[in-house]
Amino acid sequence: EDQVTQSPEALRLQEGESSSLNCSYTVSGLRGLFWYRQDPGKGPEFLFTLYSAGEEKEKERLKATLTKKESFLHITAPKPEDSATYLCAVPSRGGFQKLVFGTGTRLLVSP
Amino acid sequence: GAGVSQSPSNKVTEKGKDVELRCDPISGHTALYWYRQSLGQGLEFLIYFQGNSAPDKSGLPSDRFSAERTGGSVSTLTIQRTQQEDSAVYLCASNGGAGPYEQYFGPGTRLTVT
């Protein structure tokens, strides 16, 4: 069964305190890994796509990396506006258009 | 440009009633998806439309759920005889290709069944 596990479930940081979020998956033959940000009451907002081990993508204070079994979302010197739930997803082996999502990491950055 | 839009944003209905949720995808996007997000759960795939092909309905939880897409654009998700366990946020997404491309989500419809 396709599974995506994210850790930690929740993370509280002080402004400027860097950290990393983890996404591990069991789907074989990975055909992409997606990171999204979701603010309360809104739909997920696309951040990154990673396709192969060793690939890295950056956007402002966020950097996503990918290995054969997991992905990390590194947050450098976060600001309060980075507070959100971060979701990762992979295409299902049953059809790459069906995304399997993790339950997310709720990030709170305090000033 | 305009993103994915959904209506209504909130819907409260009584158990046993039917509801219709609407999704308007990004113009030109050929693929449209419906997901459900329950409290504390990850997003759950429901159904996928690609162009004029038959939809992939493999994620629909019961035969009370159905969806259609008219003219390759707007989609309606219908839930018949709603149950309390149907309470969730229903999210629609679209993208422009048949590959494993990123999907762009609407704001969702929060459904509450009383």
Contacts between the chains, C-beta under 8 A, distances in Angstrom:
chain1	res1	chain2	res2	distance
A	4	B	42	7.4
A	31	B	100	4.6
A	32	B	100	4.3
A	34	B	102	5.6
A	34	B	103	7.8
A	36	B	105	7.8
A	41	B	107	7.7
A	42	B	107	5.6
A	42	B	108	7.5
A	43	B	4	7.4
A	43	B	91	5.4
A	43	B	93	7.7
A	43	B	105	3.5
A	43	B	106	5.2
A	43	B	107	5.0
A	43	B	108	5.2
A	44	B	43	7.5
A	44	B	91	7.5
A	44	B	105	4.8
A	45	B	105	7.4
A	46	B	102	4.7
A	46	B	103	7.4
A	46	B	104	6.2
A	46	B	105	7.9
A	49	B	101	7.6
A	49	B	102	5.3
A	87	B	42	7.6
A	87	B	43	7.3
A	89	B	43	7.5
A	91	B	100	4.6
A	92	B	45	7.4
A	94	B	58	7.1
A	95	B	48	7.6
A	95	B	56	6.2
A	95	B	58	7.5
A	96	B	99	7.4
A	96	B	100	4.2
A	97	B	31	6.7
A	97	B	33	7.2
A	97	B	48	5.1
A	97	B	50	7.1
A	97	B	56	7.0
A	97	B	98	7.7
A	97	B	100	7.3
A	98	B	45	4.5
A	98	B	48	6.6
A	98	B	56	7.2
A	98	B	58	7.5
A	98	B	59	6.8
A	99	B	33	7.9
A	99	B	35	8.0
A	99	B	43	7.4
A	99	B	45	6.6
A	99	B	103	6.6
A	100	B	42	7.9
A	100	B	45	7.6
A	101	B	35	8.0
A	101	B	42	4.1
A	101	B	43	4.2
A	101	B	44	8.0
A	102	B	42	5.7
A	103	B	40	7.2
A	103	B	41	6.6
A	103	B	42	4.5
A	104	B	42	7.1
